[in-house]
């Protein structure tokens, strides 16, 4: 898919338009073709349990995203200067990376990371590195406190 996109090199509007057309086509064809391909009698309780697990994971992910969103706005209310500096530095870094790396490669890397994210989370790799980052940040904050004293 990424090779086709690279070969065709569509503009952003064309790419978004084709993606939405694909979604509309899938929305139309899946309800028609799914019963013919899978059949309704092949749905087992194990599949139902897996479906329930997937739905609950989606709800948890949405709750986490809303929680991060609320934390961001509480930071804006409580510490506007910190919010401003964090946003400016983060957005400048993202803009710089976007300028240095081709858009298609960035899209490929983002899609690959998103697809690998459940496995990384299941194996505890994400929590391991988040814990390491928190420890380093705490060390830096303690060193800064010692210098201020």
C-alpha positions in Angstrom: 0.0 0.0 0.0 2.8 2.4 0.9 4.6 1.6 -2.3 1.5 2.3 -4.3 1.1 5.6 -2.5 4.7 6.4 -3.1 4.4 5.6 -6.8 1.2 7.6 -7.4 2.4 10.5 -5.2 -1.0 12.0 -4.6 -1.5 15.4 -3.1 -2.8 15.6 0.5 -6.4 16.4 -0.6 -6.4 13.5 -3.2 -5.0 11.1 -0.6 -7.6 12.1 2.0 -10.4 11.9 -0.6 -9.3 8.4 -1.7 -9.1 7.3 1.9 -12.6 8.5 2.7 -13.9 6.9 -0.6 -12.4 3.7 0.5 -14.0 3.9 3.9 -17.4 4.7 2.3 -17.0 1.7 0.0 -16.1 -0.6 2.9 -19.1 0.8 4.9 -21.3 -0.1 2.0 -19.8 -3.5 1.0 -19.0 -5.1 4.4 -22.6 -5.5 5.6 -23.5 -7.1 2.2 -20.5 -9.4 1.9 -19.8 -10.4 5.5 -22.8 -12.7 6.0 -22.0 -14.5 2.7 -18.3 -15.0 3.6 -18.5 -15.7 7.3 -22.1 -16.9 7.9 -24.0 -16.1 11.1 -23.8 -19.7 12.4 -20.0 -19.6 12.7 -19.9 -17.0 15.5 -18.8 -18.8 18.7 -18.8 -17.8 22.4 -15.0 -17.6 22.2 -15.2 -15.1 19.4 -17.9 -13.1 21.3 -15.6 -13.0 24.3 -12.7 -11.8 22.1 -15.0 -9.1 20.6 -16.0 -8.0 24.0 -12.4 -7.7 25.1 -11.5 -5.7 22.0 -14.4 -3.3 22.7 -13.4 -2.9 26.3 -9.8 -2.1 25.2 -11.1 0.5 22.8 -13.2 2.1 25.6 -10.1 2.1 27.9 -8.0 3.7 25.2 -10.6 6.4 24.7 -10.7 7.1 28.4 -7.0 7.4 28.5 -7.0 9.9 25.6 -9.7 12.0 27.3 -7.7 11.9 30.6 -4.6 13.2 28.8 -6.7 15.8 27.1 -8.1 17.0 30.5 -4.6 16.9 32.1 -3.3 19.1 29.3 -6.1 21.7 29.8 -5.6 21.6 33.6 -1.9 22.3 33.0 -3.1 25.3 30.9 -5.2 26.5 33.7 -2.8 25.9 36.6 0.6 26.7 34.9 0.0 28.7 31.6 3.7 29.5 31.1 4.7 25.9 31.5 1.9 24.9 29.1 3.0 27.5 26.6 6.6 26.5 26.7 5.8 22.8 26.5 3.5 23.3 23.5 5.9 25.6 21.6 8.9 23.3 22.1 6.9 20.1 21.3 5.3 21.6 18.1 8.7 23.1 17.0 10.3 19.7 17.4 7.5 18.0 15.4 7.7 20.7 12.7 11.5 20.2 12.5 11.1 16.4 12.2 8.4 16.9 9.6 10.7 19.1 7.6 13.6 16.7 7.7 11.8 13.4 6.9 9.6 12.6 4.0 5.9 12.5 4.8 5.3 9.0 3.5 8.2 7.6 5.6 6.7 9.4 8.6 3.3 8.0 7.9 4.7 4.5 7.4 6.6 4.7 10.8 3.5 6.0 12.6 1.3 3.3 11.1 3.8 0.6 12.0 4.2 1.9 15.6 0.4 2.1 16.0 0.1 -1.5 14.8 2.9 -2.7 17.1 1.5 -0.8 20.1 -0.8 -3.5 21.4 2.0 -6.1 21.4 4.4 -3.7 23.0 1.9 -2.9 25.7 1.0 -6.6 26.3 4.7 -7.5 26.8 5.2 -4.6 29.2 7.9 -2.8 27.0 6.1 0.5 27.0 5.7 0.5 30.8 9.4 -0.4 31.2 10.6 2.6 29.2 8.0 5.0 30.7 9.3 3.9 34.1 12.9 4.6 33.0 11.9 8.0 31.7 10.1 8.9 34.9 13.1 7.9 37.0 15.5 10.0 34.9 13.1 13.0 35.1 12.9 12.6 38.9 16.7 12.5 39.1 17.0 15.7 37.1 14.4 17.4 39.3 16.1 16.3 42.5 19.5 17.6 41.1 17.8 20.9 40.3 16.3 21.1 43.8 19.7 20.4 45.4 21.3 23.2 43.3 18.5 25.6 44.4 19.1 24.8 48.1 
